[in-house]
Amino acid sequence: MNQSGSPAQFLTPEESADVDKALLTAPEKFLTRLTISSLRLLTIIAQDYDVSIEKLSHQQVIDWFEKDGKIRREKGADAAVLKW
């Protein structure tokens, strides 16, 4: 999954602190964190498919989530990219 083999970090503590300092409402801060994390995840998905983020289709994203879920079920959470 994750080509580097290391756990994916979707939002660093520094980025989270920057979001906290931003003059945003609580819902805006949540959406900002979600967007930054989504960008990281889309980067991983695009790398797995060897395409640019712009070229990813919605079906590739769905397929990737199915594949990651299957890995989690069959090999455990540590083998999957998403750790939930």
N, C-alpha and C positions, 0 to 999 in steps of 0.2 A: 504494500500500500504506500506508505510514506517512504519515498525513495531513500531518504537519509537513514532510516532505521531508528531515529530518535523520536521521542514523543513529540507530537505537534503542540506548539504553543500558539494558541489562537489570540490571546491578548496578554501582553506583558504587564507586569506591575507598573512600569513607568507609563505605559499607554493608559492603563486604568486610572492612574493618578491624574494624568492630563485630562481625561474625560471628566473626572470628579471636579477639577478646577474650572472647567469650561462653564460659561454662563448659559447653561441649558436647564430645562425642566427635567424632572426625573424620567418621564417617558422619552424625552429626547436623548438623555444620557443612555438609557437602555438601548434605544435604536442605534445610537452611535457605536456602542460596544458590540452589538449584534452585527452591524455593518463591517466593522474592522475584523471581527472574527470570521464572518462570511467570506470576506476577501481572502483571508488566509486559507480557509478550507477550499474555496474555488481554485486557488493556486495549486493546492495539492491534487485536486481532482484533475485539473488541466494537465499537470505533470504526468499523472498516471495514464492519461489518454494521449500524451505527447501532442497536445494542441495548445493554442493560446486560450486564455479565458474567454476572449471574444468569440471563439469558434465553438465553445462548449454548447451543446444542445440541452434542452431540459431533460430529454431522455437519457443522455449520458449522466447527468446529475442523479436522476432517479436510479439508474443502473448501478452507479457507484455506491449509493446509499444501501441498495440491496446487497451488493457484494460485501461491503463493510459489515453490515448486519449479520450476514452469513458467517463471516470470519469470526465475529464476536461470539456467535452461538456455537460454532464448531471448535474454535481454538481458544476461546476466552477473551476477556476484555483487553488484556495486555497485547494481544495480537492485532487488534483492530486499531484504526486511526482514532475513531471517536470513543471516548472513555466514559460512557454513561450506562 
